[in-house]
């Protein structure tokens, strides 16, 4: 998706896997939404991304970015960026003119990357940069020799509201009919949205989406204080699809994760959840390759699961063009 | 192991996973061994590594390097380097004053890395650099979302001698008693060699080994035209052990791979083999996560296997120091 430094090396390589931050403030006199589009455009630009479009409702603003998404509520924001963006720089910029004693929660994450060598920084470097502004702790969920998820959190006690859950589904190496269609050039957002059948999975959301050229797709969806977002990097050499939501999948009895795994048929996928206790219904063709969890001192119970598709057949080597 | 650029960022992080090249020449008037130590010191220095020591026999010279190993026969050499070395530069340097029509085989490999962001180049960049000197083909064995092995080979028909086999065992995330002992600082090469009990596995080799400070170990072993080599990066944050040999494991009926897997108890390991048709006796606690093979046009049948340990328990997240 988007124009990006990473594209310079090879047009077929794009780092879909994301960096993400969620910051909550505890200040009745402040309203993050009231800071306005220009303020958020400035924050987004610090990470080398751009705002493409915006939808809003009574509760939140949802910005679609050239590299992923930004959601802003009165008292919190969630920013997700992919490619070779520098989200840590945007966080440091935000923190610099923000009374840090009013920050009740800050969680920064990075997934393992396909092309770590194209990144402007490593997770330990990012974590140290943020730590210089606000004292925190840093973790890796998952084994170092498999998939993993890095997490930095503000080291301050926090009691998230009971409905404050997040579920992330990160799918790698997508296969099958939908993947093939997404790899075709110049799809429209309409035909991608239709192929995703997302309306049947999570109904009633207001949707803003964008089809990138030659391929790639991003979608933001909002309903009251709820959001979900989908980002698709379909190219064979680095395919990746992420889904993320603050819908409580346990109490809504949603099977969305299972439905998406069946649609995209990934070679492997990770689930990262925050205070989400929904049952994980995983197709039997997948194998849990590692799982890690912890009740963090910042008030969230975090789980990480890494699933791989069982493979019995011999894989033909992939040939590079030179 | 060794002093290395990568150590600058964090003393605990060291990229053990290797780059490797094997070049065969077909020129009765040439003798690679006769080029002498100063010549090979120059070649090694092009990759930012250094020669530490040397052993020889009638058939070959085996150099232990600050980052891995170099073996030189009359008509071929194998060079393996780890850390953030630039092996492709050494290859280009070798090729520049070498009649390229006398090169009968060139195979360059890179493993997937723990810390790709610390590398001076990516595999596609390396492959393109070598391709500018000698026309070749480039492949990835293994799925992009799991472990994999990159391979570039000279695009020229070659008939390897029937006894020309190579087996590589690459172990990640080592655990257990031996791993704990290796993580202790200031082990001697004598006590590491004893703990490895290597003499009972492949007997009768002449051994040259080195224990790095504070930890890390390298071993070269030779017997007639045969070699094996072991490189150990024990530190918890990036543990890695490689074993490689040109001993024909099928005809020697050796169980060395199985014995090493049992000793190091890795979280995952890869086996890469060239014209090796030995049976793979893998402990049942491991799961074949992917396998790939191909009969390459350069005359070698190459197989890649990626095994992961079955994990039923929850993993505690790893906490970074900030």
Interface residues (C-beta under 8 A of the other chain):
Chain A: X9 X10 X113 X114 X115 X116 X117 X118 X119 X121 X122 X124 X125 X127 X128 X131 X136 X137 X138 X139 X140 X141 X142 X143 X144 X145 X146 X147 X151 X172 X173 X237 X238 X266 X267 X268 X287 X288 X289 X290 X291 X292 X293 X294 X302 X304 X308 X311 X314 X315 X316 X317 X318 X319 X320 X322
Chain B: X9 X10 X113 X114 X115 X116 X117 X118 X119 X121 X122 X124 X125 X127 X128 X131 X136 X137 X138 X139 X140 X141 X142 X143 X144 X145 X146 X147 X151 X172 X173 X237 X238 X266 X267 X268 X287 X288 X289 X290 X291 X292 X293 X294 X302 X304 X308 X311 X314 X315 X316 X317 X318 X319 X320 X322
